[in-house]
Amino acid sequence: MTITTPVTPAARPVAIPVRDVLPWAVLGGLVLLLAIYFVGAEEGATSLIPGMYVHEFVHDGRHLLGFPCH
């Protein structure tokens, strides 16, 4: 008795044009830069937001990433 298995065609990747990806890449880069600013530089003299709210919110992330804090 022979068991035959159906052959399915291999999935081919679909090419995504750069013009479709570029706006999302730029947005992701800007969000990343904003996050790095808040974790790394939003403190003391360079602070854009008064108070310690942002500092306390990103405090553990600051230490995890090796930024000096206090």
C-alpha positions, 0 to 999 in steps of 0.5 A: 500500500502506497501513501501519497501526500499532496505536493503543495507549492512553496510560498514565495515572498512578495516584494514590498516597494521601498516607497511603501516602507519608507514612511513607516521607517521614518516614523519608526526612526523618529519615535526611536530618537524621541525614546532615546532622548527621553531615556538618555537626556531628559534630565537636569539642564537639558530637560524640556518637561519641568519636574521629575516625572519623566526622569522617574518614569524612565529611571530603570530603563536609564540604568538598564541601558547604561546612562548615568543618572545620579 
